[in-house]
Amino acid sequence: MTVKDTNKSIDFEPLIDAVEAGRLLNLHPVTVCEFARQARIPAVKLGRVWRFRPSRLQQWLDEQETGNSY
């Protein structure tokens, strides 16, 4: 999605919900939300709902493989 201003445009990566994040991570959505609440995975809370950027989840997974922490 692109938001256009008179001088510039900003690209936003679509956010996914806990169900989609769970599919990507092979985790139950409740576990995904719990990890988000504990700041164990990158997430943003919009109102009462957790949302996730797929690229940040991929980066987090890559860091887990190399032993770096989020």
PDB file of N, CA, C and O in Angstrom:
ATOM      1  N   MET A   1       0.846  -1.181   0.000  1.00  0.00           N
ATOM      2  CA  MET A   1       0.000   0.000   0.000  1.00  0.00           C
ATOM      3  C   MET A   1       0.882   1.231   0.000  1.00  0.00           C
ATOM      4  O   MET A   1       1.865   1.294   0.738  1.00  0.00           O
ATOM      5  N   THR A   2       0.546   2.189  -0.804  1.00  0.00           N
ATOM      6  CA  THR A   2       1.319   3.417  -0.892  1.00  0.00           C
ATOM      7  C   THR A   2       0.431   4.596  -0.531  1.00  0.00           C
ATOM      8  O   THR A   2      -0.678   4.739  -1.046  1.00  0.00           O
ATOM      9  N   VAL A   3       0.934   5.435   0.361  1.00  0.00           N
ATOM     10  CA  VAL A   3       0.246   6.665   0.732  1.00  0.00           C
ATOM     11  C   VAL A   3       0.967   7.790   0.027  1.00  0.00           C
ATOM     12  O   VAL A   3       2.173   7.962   0.208  1.00  0.00           O
ATOM     13  N   LYS A   4       0.251   8.558  -0.773  1.00  0.00           N
ATOM     14  CA  LYS A   4       0.884   9.634  -1.536  1.00  0.00           C
ATOM     15  C   LYS A   4       0.593  10.987  -0.906  1.00  0.00           C
ATOM     16  O   LYS A   4      -0.544  11.309  -0.561  1.00  0.00           O
ATOM     17  N   ASP A   5       1.628  11.746  -0.773  1.00  0.00           N
ATOM     18  CA  ASP A   5       1.552  13.115  -0.310  1.00  0.00           C
ATOM     19  C   ASP A   5       1.890  13.978  -1.525  1.00  0.00           C
ATOM     20  O   ASP A   5       2.231  13.450  -2.583  1.00  0.00           O
ATOM     21  N   THR A   6       1.802  15.252  -1.387  1.00  0.00           N
ATOM     22  CA  THR A   6       2.109  16.129  -2.514  1.00  0.00           C
ATOM     23  C   THR A   6       3.584  16.045  -2.890  1.00  0.00           C
ATOM     24  O   THR A   6       3.933  16.250  -4.052  1.00  0.00           O
ATOM     25  N   ASN A   7       4.456  15.747  -1.928  1.00  0.00           N
ATOM     26  CA  ASN A   7       5.893  15.736  -2.188  1.00  0.00           C
ATOM     27  C   ASN A   7       6.529  14.358  -2.150  1.00  0.00           C
ATOM     28  O   ASN A   7       7.613  14.175  -2.704  1.00  0.00           O
ATOM     29  N   LYS A   8       5.894  13.388  -1.516  1.00  0.00           N
ATOM     30  CA  LYS A   8       6.541  12.090  -1.358  1.00  0.00           C
ATOM     31  C   LYS A   8       5.497  10.998  -1.172  1.00  0.00           C
ATOM     32  O   LYS A   8       4.326  11.276  -0.914  1.00  0.00           O
ATOM     33  N   SER A   9       5.938   9.756  -1.308  1.00  0.00           N
ATOM     34  CA  SER A   9       5.066   8.620  -1.046  1.00  0.00           C
ATOM     35  C   SER A   9       5.733   7.709  -0.012  1.00  0.00           C
ATOM     36  O   SER A   9       6.959   7.627   0.065  1.00  0.00           O
ATOM     37  N   ILE A  10       4.913   7.038   0.766  1.00  0.00           N
ATOM     38  CA  ILE A  10       5.404   6.153   1.817  1.00  0.00           C
ATOM     39  C   ILE A  10       4.833   4.772   1.555  1.00  0.00           C
ATOM     40  O   ILE A  10       3.625   4.623   1.372  1.00  0.00           O
ATOM     41  N   ASP A  11       5.690   3.760   1.536  1.00  0.00           N
ATOM     42  CA  ASP A  11       5.243   2.387   1.355  1.00  0.00           C
ATOM     43  C   ASP A  11       5.095   1.722   2.713  1.00  0.00           C
ATOM     44  O   ASP A  11       5.984   1.803   3.561  1.00  0.00           O
ATOM     45  N   PHE A  12       3.948   1.059   2.907  1.00  0.00           N
ATOM     46  CA  PHE A  12       3.683   0.322   4.127  1.00  0.00           C
ATOM     47  C   PHE A  12       3.611  -1.161   3.816  1.00  0.00           C
ATOM     48  O   PHE A  12       2.998  -1.570   2.830  1.00  0.00           O
ATOM     49  N   GLU A  13       4.234  -1.955   4.655  1.00  0.00           N
ATOM     50  CA  GLU A  13       4.102  -3.398   4.545  1.00  0.00           C
ATOM     51  C   GLU A  13       2.801  -3.800   5.228  1.00  0.00           C
ATOM     52  O   GLU A  13       2.551  -3.382   6.358  1.00  0.00           O
ATOM     53  N   PRO A  14       1.970  -4.595   4.573  1.00  0.00           N
ATOM     54  CA  PRO A  14       0.730  -5.029   5.218  1.00  0.00           C
ATOM     55  C   PRO A  14       1.023  -5.811   6.507  1.00  0.00           C
ATOM     56  O   PRO A  14       1.945  -6.624   6.564  1.00  0.00           O
ATOM     57  N   LEU A  15       0.228  -5.548   7.512  1.00  0.00           N
ATOM     58  CA  LEU A  15       0.361  -6.262   8.776  1.00  0.00           C
ATOM     59  C   LEU A  15      -0.498  -7.515   8.733  1.00  0.00           C
ATOM     60  O   LEU A  15      -1.536  -7.548   8.071  1.00  0.00           O
ATOM     61  N   ILE A  16      -0.058  -8.541   9.443  1.00  0.00           N
ATOM     62  CA  ILE A  16      -0.824  -9.774   9.527  1.00  0.00           C
ATOM     63  C   ILE A  16      -1.277  -9.986  10.962  1.00  0.00           C
ATOM     64  O   ILE A  16      -0.717  -9.405  11.892  1.00  0.00           O
ATOM     65  N   ASP A  17      -2.292 -10.820  11.135  1.00  0.00           N
ATOM     66  CA  ASP A  17      -2.814 -11.092  12.471  1.00  0.00           C
ATOM     67  C   ASP A  17      -2.106 -12.307  13.080  1.00  0.00           C
ATOM     68  O   ASP A  17      -1.213 -12.888  12.464  1.00  0.00           O
ATOM     69  N   ALA A  18      -2.510 -12.676  14.280  1.00  0.00           N
ATOM     70  CA  ALA A  18      -1.869 -13.774  15.010  1.00  0.00           C
ATOM     71  C   ALA A  18      -2.075 -15.114  14.315  1.00  0.00           C
ATOM     72  O   ALA A  18      -1.220 -15.995  14.401  1.00  0.00           O
ATOM     73  N   VAL A  19      -3.193 -15.273  13.631  1.00  0.00           N
ATOM     74  CA  VAL A  19      -3.440 -16.536  12.920  1.00  0.00           C
ATOM     75  C   VAL A  19      -2.420 -16.702  11.791  1.00  0.00           C
ATOM     76  O   VAL A  19      -1.807 -17.760  11.650  1.00  0.00           O
ATOM     77  N   GLU A  20      -2.246 -15.650  10.993  1.00  0.00           N
ATOM     78  CA  GLU A  20      -1.278 -15.704   9.898  1.00  0.00           C
ATOM     79  C   GLU A  20       0.156 -15.824  10.429  1.00  0.00           C
ATOM     80  O   GLU A  20       0.957 -16.587   9.888  1.00  0.00           O
ATOM     81  N   ALA A  21       0.475 -15.072  11.484  1.00  0.00           N
ATOM     82  CA  ALA A  21       1.806 -15.167  12.085  1.00  0.00           C
ATOM     83  C   ALA A  21       2.045 -16.577  12.606  1.00  0.00           C
ATOM     84  O   ALA A  21       3.142 -17.118  12.468  1.00  0.00           O
ATOM     85  N   GLY A  22       1.024 -17.167  13.201  1.00  0.00           N
ATOM     86  CA  GLY A  22       1.138 -18.541  13.683  1.00  0.00           C
ATOM     87  C   GLY A  22       1.422 -19.519  12.555  1.00  0.00           C
ATOM     88  O   GLY A  22       2.205 -20.454  12.725  1.00  0.00           O
ATOM     89  N   ARG A  23       0.794 -19.312  11.412  1.00  0.00           N
ATOM     90  CA  ARG A  23       1.067 -20.175  10.246  1.00  0.00           C
ATOM     91  C   ARG A  23       2.518 -20.044   9.805  1.00  0.00           C
ATOM     92  O   ARG A  23       3.172 -21.038   9.492  1.00  0.00           O
ATOM     93  N   LEU A  24       3.014 -18.814   9.783  1.00  0.00           N
ATOM     94  CA  LEU A  24       4.406 -18.598   9.375  1.00  0.00           C
ATOM     95  C   LEU A  24       5.401 -19.205  10.356  1.00  0.00           C
ATOM     96  O   LEU A  24       6.431 -19.746   9.956  1.00  0.00           O
ATOM     97  N   LEU A  25       5.081 -19.111  11.652  1.00  0.00           N
ATOM     98  CA  LEU A  25       5.998 -19.572  12.693  1.00  0.00           C
ATOM     99  C   LEU A  25       5.724 -21.003  13.147  1.00  0.00           C
ATOM    100  O   LEU A  25       6.471 -21.565  13.948  1.00  0.00           O
ATOM    101  N   ASN A  26       4.648 -21.584  12.626  1.00  0.00           N
ATOM    102  CA  ASN A  26       4.230 -22.922  13.041  1.00  0.00           C
ATOM    103  C   ASN A  26       3.926 -22.953  14.543  1.00  0.00           C
ATOM    104  O   ASN A  26       4.330 -23.871  15.257  1.00  0.00           O
ATOM    105  N   LEU A  27       3.207 -21.933  14.997  1.00  0.00           N
ATOM    106  CA  LEU A  27       2.791 -21.808  16.396  1.00  0.00           C
ATOM    107  C   LEU A  27       1.293 -21.557  16.451  1.00  0.00           C
ATOM    108  O   LEU A  27       0.700 -21.056  15.496  1.00  0.00           O
ATOM    109  N   HIS A  28       0.696 -21.904  17.563  1.00  0.00           N
ATOM    110  CA  HIS A  28      -0.724 -21.618  17.781  1.00  0.00           C
ATOM    111  C   HIS A  28      -0.888 -20.103  17.943  1.00  0.00           C
ATOM    112  O   HIS A  28      -0.023 -19.459  18.537  1.00  0.00           O
ATOM    113  N   PRO A  29      -1.968 -19.525  17.433  1.00  0.00           N
ATOM    114  CA  PRO A  29      -2.176 -18.075  17.558  1.00  0.00           C
ATOM    115  C   PRO A  29      -2.150 -17.571  19.006  1.00  0.00           C
ATOM    116  O   PRO A  29      -1.701 -16.453  19.258  1.00  0.00           O
ATOM    117  N   VAL A  30      -2.616 -18.365  19.941  1.00  0.00           N
ATOM    118  CA  VAL A  30      -2.568 -17.960  21.356  1.00  0.00           C
ATOM    119  C   VAL A  30      -1.116 -17.846  21.813  1.00  0.00           C
ATOM    120  O   VAL A  30      -0.765 -16.928  22.554  1.00  0.00           O
ATOM    121  N   THR A  31      -0.276 -18.778  21.372  1.00  0.00           N
ATOM    122  CA  THR A  31       1.150 -18.727  21.713  1.00  0.00           C
ATOM    123  C   THR A  31       1.796 -17.500  21.080  1.00  0.00           C
ATOM    124  O   THR A  31       2.619 -16.835  21.709  1.00  0.00           O
ATOM    125  N   VAL A  32       1.427 -17.202  19.845  1.00  0.00           N
ATOM    126  CA  VAL A  32       1.962 -16.022  19.164  1.00  0.00           C
ATOM    127  C   VAL A  32       1.617 -14.760  19.956  1.00  0.00           C
ATOM    128  O   VAL A  32       2.480 -13.906  20.162  1.00  0.00           O
ATOM    129  N   CYS A  33       0.373 -14.637  20.397  1.00  0.00           N
ATOM    130  CA  CYS A  33      -0.043 -13.469  21.186  1.00  0.00           C
ATOM    131  C   CYS A  33       0.685 -13.406  22.519  1.00  0.00           C
ATOM    132  O   CYS A  33       1.064 -12.325  22.968  1.00  0.00           O
ATOM    133  N   GLU A  34       0.880 -14.535  23.144  1.00  0.00           N
ATOM    134  CA  GLU A  34       1.606 -14.571  24.420  1.00  0.00           C
ATOM    135  C   GLU A  34       3.064 -14.148  24.221  1.00  0.00           C
ATOM    136  O   GLU A  34       3.601 -13.381  25.021  1.00  0.00           O
ATOM    137  N   PHE A  35       3.705 -14.644  23.158  1.00  0.00           N
ATOM    138  CA  PHE A  35       5.078 -14.233  22.856  1.00  0.00           C
ATOM    139  C   PHE A  35       5.143 -12.734  22.575  1.00  0.00           C
ATOM    140  O   PHE A  35       6.090 -12.064  22.985  1.00  0.00           O
ATOM    141  N   ALA A  36       4.142 -12.212  21.879  1.00  0.00           N
ATOM    142  CA  ALA A  36       4.102 -10.776  21.597  1.00  0.00           C
ATOM    143  C   ALA A  36       3.954  -9.990  22.896  1.00  0.00           C
ATOM    144  O   ALA A  36       4.635  -8.984  23.095  1.00  0.00           O
ATOM    145  N   ARG A  37       3.068 -10.445  23.778  1.00  0.00           N
ATOM    146  CA  ARG A  37       2.858  -9.761  25.053  1.00  0.00           C
ATOM    147  C   ARG A  37       4.139  -9.736  25.884  1.00  0.00           C
ATOM    148  O   ARG A  37       4.419  -8.763  26.584  1.00  0.00           O
ATOM    149  N   GLN A  38       4.908 -10.812  25.799  1.00  0.00           N
ATOM    150  CA  GLN A  38       6.163 -10.924  26.551  1.00  0.00           C
ATOM    151  C   GLN A  38       7.335 -10.273  25.812  1.00  0.00           C
ATOM    152  O   GLN A  38       8.470 -10.320  26.288  1.00  0.00           O
ATOM    153  N   ALA A  39       7.068  -9.670  24.661  1.00  0.00           N
ATOM    154  CA  ALA A  39       8.099  -9.036  23.814  1.00  0.00           C
ATOM    155  C   ALA A  39       9.149 -10.042  23.366  1.00  0.00           C
ATOM    156  O   ALA A  39      10.316  -9.690  23.189  1.00  0.00           O
ATOM    157  N   ARG A  40       8.735 -11.301  23.181  1.00  0.00           N
ATOM    158  CA  ARG A  40       9.644 -12.332  22.688  1.00  0.00           C
ATOM    159  C   ARG A  40       9.695 -12.363  21.167  1.00  0.00           C
ATOM    160  O   ARG A  40      10.646 -12.890  20.590  1.00  0.00           O
ATOM    161  N   ILE A  41       8.679 -11.801  20.512  1.00  0.00           N
ATOM    162  CA  ILE A  41       8.676 -11.666  19.061  1.00  0.00           C
ATOM    163  C   ILE A  41       8.263 -10.231  18.723  1.00  0.00           C
ATOM    164  O   ILE A  41       7.550  -9.594  19.498  1.00  0.00           O
ATOM    165  N   PRO A  42       8.705  -9.722  17.575  1.00  0.00           N
ATOM    166  CA  PRO A  42       8.355  -8.348  17.192  1.00  0.00           C
ATOM    167  C   PRO A  42       6.878  -8.236  16.830  1.00  0.00           C
ATOM    168  O   PRO A  42       6.371  -9.003  16.011  1.00  0.00           O
ATOM    169  N   ALA A  43       6.204  -7.290  17.437  1.00  0.00           N
ATOM    170  CA  ALA A  43       4.766  -7.110  17.216  1.00  0.00           C
ATOM    171  C   ALA A  43       4.367  -5.698  17.607  1.00  0.00           C
ATOM    172  O   ALA A  43       5.107  -4.979  18.277  1.00  0.00           O
ATOM    173  N   VAL A  44       3.179  -5.327  17.168  1.00  0.00           N
ATOM    174  CA  VAL A  44       2.598  -4.053  17.558  1.00  0.00           C
ATOM    175  C   VAL A  44       1.162  -4.327  17.973  1.00  0.00           C
ATOM    176  O   VAL A  44       0.460  -5.103  17.324  1.00  0.00           O
ATOM    177  N   LYS A  45       0.733  -3.699  19.038  1.00  0.00           N
ATOM    178  CA  LYS A  45      -0.640  -3.881  19.498  1.00  0.00           C
ATOM    179  C   LYS A  45      -1.452  -2.665  19.066  1.00  0.00           C
ATOM    180  O   LYS A  45      -1.149  -1.532  19.438  1.00  0.00           O
ATOM    181  N   LEU A  46      -2.481  -2.924  18.280  1.00  0.00           N
ATOM    182  CA  LEU A  46      -3.383  -1.880  17.813  1.00  0.00           C
ATOM    183  C   LEU A  46      -4.721  -2.111  18.496  1.00  0.00           C
ATOM    184  O   LEU A  46      -5.474  -3.016  18.138  1.00  0.00           O
ATOM    185  N   GLY A  47      -4.997  -1.277  19.481  1.00  0.00           N
ATOM    186  CA  GLY A  47      -6.193  -1.506  20.295  1.00  0.00           C
ATOM    187  C   GLY A  47      -5.998  -2.755  21.133  1.00  0.00           C
ATOM    188  O   GLY A  47      -5.092  -2.820  21.963  1.00  0.00           O
ATOM    189  N   ARG A  48      -6.852  -3.750  20.914  1.00  0.00           N
ATOM    190  CA  ARG A  48      -6.755  -5.006  21.656  1.00  0.00           C
ATOM    191  C   ARG A  48      -6.144  -6.129  20.833  1.00  0.00           C
ATOM    192  O   ARG A  48      -6.075  -7.267  21.298  1.00  0.00           O
ATOM    193  N   VAL A  49      -5.700  -5.827  19.617  1.00  0.00           N
ATOM    194  CA  VAL A  49      -5.274  -6.854  18.679  1.00  0.00           C
ATOM    195  C   VAL A  49      -3.787  -6.722  18.355  1.00  0.00           C
ATOM    196  O   VAL A  49      -3.295  -5.626  18.085  1.00  0.00           O
ATOM    197  N   TRP A  50      -3.081  -7.846  18.384  1.00  0.00           N
ATOM    198  CA  TRP A  50      -1.681  -7.877  17.991  1.00  0.00           C
ATOM    199  C   TRP A  50      -1.579  -7.996  16.482  1.00  0.00           C
ATOM    200  O   TRP A  50      -2.326  -8.747  15.856  1.00  0.00           O
ATOM    201  N   ARG A  51      -0.645  -7.248  15.901  1.00  0.00           N
ATOM    202  CA  ARG A  51      -0.359  -7.309  14.466  1.00  0.00           C
ATOM    203  C   ARG A  51       1.143  -7.500  14.287  1.00  0.00           C
ATOM    204  O   ARG A  51       1.943  -7.133  15.147  1.00  0.00           O
ATOM    205  N   PHE A  52       1.500  -8.083  13.148  1.00  0.00           N
ATOM    206  CA  PHE A  52       2.881  -8.488  12.901  1.00  0.00           C
ATOM    207  C   PHE A  52       3.275  -8.133  11.476  1.00  0.00           C
ATOM    208  O   PHE A  52       2.460  -8.205  10.556  1.00  0.00           O
ATOM    209  N   ARG A  53       4.554  -7.744  11.303  1.00  0.00           N
ATOM    210  CA  ARG A  53       5.114  -7.519   9.976  1.00  0.00           C
ATOM    211  C   ARG A  53       5.838  -8.807   9.577  1.00  0.00           C
ATOM    212  O   ARG A  53       6.745  -9.244  10.285  1.00  0.00           O
ATOM    213  N   PRO A  54       5.457  -9.414   8.468  1.00  0.00           N
ATOM    214  CA  PRO A  54       6.126 -10.649   8.054  1.00  0.00           C
ATOM    215  C   PRO A  54       7.643 -10.510   7.930  1.00  0.00           C
ATOM    216  O   PRO A  54       8.378 -11.430   8.289  1.00  0.00           O
ATOM    217  N   SER A  55       8.113  -9.375   7.427  1.00  0.00           N
ATOM    218  CA  SER A  55       9.562  -9.186   7.274  1.00  0.00           C
ATOM    219  C   SER A  55      10.275  -9.177   8.620  1.00  0.00           C
ATOM    220  O   SER A  55      11.383  -9.702   8.735  1.00  0.00           O
ATOM    221  N   ARG A  56       9.653  -8.588   9.640  1.00  0.00           N
ATOM    222  CA  ARG A  56      10.258  -8.575  10.988  1.00  0.00           C
ATOM    223  C   ARG A  56      10.249  -9.972  11.607  1.00  0.00           C
ATOM    224  O   ARG A  56      11.180 -10.348  12.319  1.00  0.00           O
ATOM    225  N   LEU A  57       9.187 -10.741  11.332  1.00  0.00           N
ATOM    226  CA  LEU A  57       9.165 -12.118  11.824  1.00  0.00           C
ATOM    227  C   LEU A  57      10.269 -12.939  11.169  1.00  0.00           C
ATOM    228  O   LEU A  57      10.921 -13.749  11.828  1.00  0.00           O
ATOM    229  N   GLN A  58      10.480 -12.727   9.854  1.00  0.00           N
ATOM    230  CA  GLN A  58      11.557 -13.436   9.163  1.00  0.00           C
ATOM    231  C   GLN A  58      12.910 -13.045   9.735  1.00  0.00           C
ATOM    232  O   GLN A  58      13.768 -13.901   9.950  1.00  0.00           O
ATOM    233  N   GLN A  59      13.102 -11.763   9.982  1.00  0.00           N
ATOM    234  CA  GLN A  59      14.358 -11.290  10.564  1.00  0.00           C
ATOM    235  C   GLN A  59      14.555 -11.911  11.944  1.00  0.00           C
ATOM    236  O   GLN A  59      15.659 -12.341  12.280  1.00  0.00           O
ATOM    237  N   TRP A  60      13.495 -11.959  12.739  1.00  0.00           N
ATOM    238  CA  TRP A  60      13.559 -12.552  14.069  1.00  0.00           C
ATOM    239  C   TRP A  60      13.945 -14.032  13.970  1.00  0.00           C
ATOM    240  O   TRP A  60      14.782 -14.509  14.736  1.00  0.00           O
ATOM    241  N   LEU A  61      13.336 -14.756  13.025  1.00  0.00           N
ATOM    242  CA  LEU A  61      13.680 -16.168  12.843  1.00  0.00           C
ATOM    243  C   LEU A  61      15.144 -16.331  12.464  1.00  0.00           C
ATOM    244  O   LEU A  61      15.833 -17.199  13.000  1.00  0.00           O
ATOM    245  N   ASP A  62      15.619 -15.503  11.547  1.00  0.00           N
ATOM    246  CA  ASP A  62      17.020 -15.565  11.129  1.00  0.00           C
ATOM    247  C   ASP A  62      17.948 -15.317  12.304  1.00  0.00           C
ATOM    248  O   ASP A  62      18.980 -15.977  12.429  1.00  0.00           O
ATOM    249  N   GLU A  63      17.592 -14.372  13.169  1.00  0.00           N
ATOM    250  CA  GLU A  63      18.405 -14.077  14.348  1.00  0.00           C
ATOM    251  C   GLU A  63      18.401 -15.243  15.328  1.00  0.00           C
ATOM    252  O   GLU A  63      19.409 -15.491  15.990  1.00  0.00           O
ATOM    253  N   GLN A  64      17.296 -15.958  15.433  1.00  0.00           N
ATOM    254  CA  GLN A  64      17.228 -17.112  16.327  1.00  0.00           C
ATOM    255  C   GLN A  64      18.168 -18.212  15.865  1.00  0.00           C
ATOM    256  O   GLN A  64      18.775 -18.905  16.681  1.00  0.00           O
ATOM    257  N   GLU A  65      18.285 -18.369  14.550  1.00  0.00           N
ATOM    258  CA  GLU A  65      19.180 -19.384  14.000  1.00  0.00           C
ATOM    259  C   GLU A  65      20.641 -19.065  14.280  1.00  0.00           C
ATOM    260  O   GLU A  65      21.443 -19.973  14.502  1.00  0.00           O
ATOM    261  N   THR A  66      20.993 -17.785  14.271  1.00  0.00           N
ATOM    262  CA  THR A  66      22.388 -17.404  14.479  1.00  0.00           C
ATOM    263  C   THR A  66      22.712 -17.171  15.945  1.00  0.00           C
ATOM    264  O   THR A  66      23.870 -16.939  16.294  1.00  0.00           O
ATOM    265  N   GLY A  67      21.710 -17.229  16.800  1.00  0.00           N
ATOM    266  CA  GLY A  67      21.946 -17.056  18.229  1.00  0.00           C
ATOM    267  C   GLY A  67      21.858 -15.632  18.698  1.00  0.00           C
ATOM    268  O   GLY A  67      22.082 -15.367  19.880  1.00  0.00           O
ATOM    269  N   ASN A  68      21.535 -14.682  17.805  1.00  0.00           N
ATOM    270  CA  ASN A  68      21.344 -13.298  18.226  1.00  0.00           C
ATOM    271  C   ASN A  68      19.969 -13.153  18.855  1.00  0.00           C
ATOM    272  O   ASN A  68      19.045 -13.895  18.521  1.00  0.00           O
ATOM    273  N   SER A  69      19.838 -12.213  19.749  1.00  0.00           N
ATOM    274  CA  SER A  69      18.540 -12.019  20.396  1.00  0.00           C
ATOM    275  C   SER A  69      17.813 -10.854  19.764  1.00  0.00           C
ATOM    276  O   SER A  69      18.429  -9.947  19.204  1.00  0.00           O
ATOM    277  N   TYR A  70      16.481 -10.888  19.862  1.00  0.00           N
ATOM    278  CA  TYR A  70      15.630  -9.816  19.363  1.00  0.00           C
ATOM    279  C   TYR A  70      15.732  -8.700  20.322  1.00  0.00           C
ATOM    280  O   TYR A  70      15.101  -7.661  20.129  1.00  0.00           O
TER     281      TYR A  70
END
